[in-house]
Amino acid sequence: MPPINCAHYDFIEIMCLHQYQVKLSLHSGVEIVGHFTQTTIVQQGGTKHEAIRGVTQQQQPIDIILTDIRRIDVLSANPVFEHLLLG
């Protein structure tokens, strides 16, 4: 998958900076609720990917590859943005 565009990456950085509670909808159909605190690089199958790192609603640590995300819905009050459609 091609990398995400810079404008979307900026919103993801804002999401991590404010540690918003979010619902991530993945291309696979899986939905994850949690909050994310940083961007990172993860290795999967010998390939490096940009990802976000945080914890699920059940307080389980998780890394999500950015290109796996289809949509972000911010659940926190008074966010800078409410939804982000990545493709």
Backbone hydrogen bonds, N-H to C=O, Kabsch-Sander energy under -0.5 kcal/mol:
donor,donor_aa,acceptor,acceptor_aa,energy
9,Y,5,N,-2.0
10,D,6,C,-2.2
11,F,7,A,-1.5
12,I,8,H,-2.0
13,E,9,Y,-2.3
14,I,10,D,-2.0
15,M,11,F,-2.5
16,C,12,I,-2.1
17,L,13,E,-2.7
18,H,14,I,-2.5
19,Q,15,M,-0.6
20,Y,15,M,-1.7
22,V,20,Y,-0.5
22,V,34,G,-3.2
23,K,73,D,-2.8
24,L,22,V,-0.5
24,L,32,I,-3.4
25,S,71,R,-2.9
26,L,24,L,-0.6
26,L,30,V,-3.0
27,H,68,D,-2.5
29,G,26,L,-1.9
32,I,24,L,-2.4
34,G,22,V,-2.2
35,H,55,V,-2.1
36,F,20,Y,-0.6
37,T,53,R,-2.5
38,Q,53,R,-1.3
40,T,51,A,-2.7
42,V,49,H,-2.7
44,Q,47,T,-2.9
47,T,44,Q,-1.5
49,H,42,V,-3.0
51,A,40,T,-2.7
52,I,64,I,-2.3
53,R,38,Q,-2.8
54,G,62,I,-2.5
55,V,35,H,-2.4
56,T,60,Q,-2.4
57,Q,33,V,-2.4
59,Q,56,T,-2.2
62,I,54,G,-2.5
64,I,52,I,-2.5
66,L,50,E,-2.2
68,D,65,I,-1.8
69,I,66,L,-1.5
70,R,25,S,-3.0
71,R,25,S,-2.0
72,I,84,L,-2.6
73,D,23,K,-2.4
74,V,82,E,-3.0
75,L,21,Q,-3.3
76,S,21,Q,-1.1
84,L,72,I,-2.2
86,L,70,R,-2.5
86,L,84,L,-0.7
87,G,70,R,-1.1
